[in-house]
Amino acid sequence: TIDEAWPRPPVESILAADPEVIIVARPADTEALLARKRTGWHAVTAVQKGHVFSPPNASLLVRPGPRLIEGLRWLKARLAESRP
């Protein structure tokens, strides 16, 4: 809804989309996905290829300000890593 700070798509939608790259906010989320601790995620391409990333500091990607450029550089590097 509009009242939410972040969009929260249903897990089923994410699994059905089969993303090639997943960006999460916390390292613990990255570890959980890559360790395949979450049901259904083992079949997702990003998980199979190890293309699940979390920024060194979540605020790099979510807080407007001068460090956003650093966050975009980080994101660009992770996307480059995931290309064949």
C-alpha positions in Angstrom: 0.0 0.0 0.0 1.0 3.6 -0.2 1.4 3.8 3.6 4.3 1.4 3.5 7.9 2.7 3.4 9.0 -0.1 1.2 7.2 -2.2 -1.4 6.7 -5.8 -0.1 5.8 -8.0 -3.0 4.5 -11.5 -2.1 7.3 -14.1 -1.9 5.4 -16.1 -4.5 5.8 -13.3 -7.0 9.5 -13.1 -6.4 9.9 -16.8 -6.8 7.8 -16.8 -9.9 9.9 -14.0 -11.4 13.1 -16.0 -10.9 15.4 -13.0 -10.6 19.0 -13.4 -11.8 20.2 -11.0 -9.0 18.8 -10.2 -5.6 19.9 -7.2 -3.5 18.9 -7.5 0.2 19.5 -5.0 3.0 21.2 -7.2 5.6 24.1 -9.6 5.4 22.0 -12.1 7.4 19.4 -12.2 4.6 22.2 -12.9 2.1 23.5 -15.8 4.2 20.0 -17.2 4.7 19.2 -17.2 1.0 22.6 -18.6 -0.1 22.5 -21.3 2.6 19.0 -22.2 1.2 17.4 -21.9 4.6 14.3 -20.4 3.2 11.7 -22.7 1.6 11.4 -22.4 -2.2 14.4 -20.2 -2.8 16.7 -23.0 -3.8 15.2 -22.9 -7.3 15.8 -19.2 -7.9 18.5 -18.4 -10.4 20.1 -15.7 -8.2 20.4 -18.2 -5.3 21.7 -21.0 -7.5 24.4 -18.7 -9.0 25.3 -17.0 -5.7 24.1 -13.6 -7.0 22.6 -12.5 -3.7 24.2 -9.3 -2.4 23.9 -6.9 0.5 25.6 -3.5 0.6 28.3 -2.9 3.3 25.9 -0.4 4.7 22.2 -0.4 3.8 22.0 3.4 3.9 24.2 3.5 0.8 21.2 2.6 -1.3 18.3 4.0 0.6 19.3 7.4 2.0 19.5 10.3 -0.3 22.7 12.1 0.0 26.3 12.2 -1.2 27.0 8.6 -0.3 24.3 7.5 -2.7 26.9 7.7 -5.5 29.1 5.3 -3.5 26.0 3.0 -3.2 25.4 3.2 -7.0 29.1 2.3 -7.6 28.7 -0.7 -5.3 25.5 -1.8 -7.1 27.2 -1.4 -10.5 30.1 -3.6 -9.4 27.7 -6.3 -8.1 25.7 -6.3 -11.3 28.9 -6.6 -13.3 30.0 -9.6 -11.2 26.8 -11.3 -12.0 27.0 -11.0 -15.8 28.2 -14.1 -17.7 
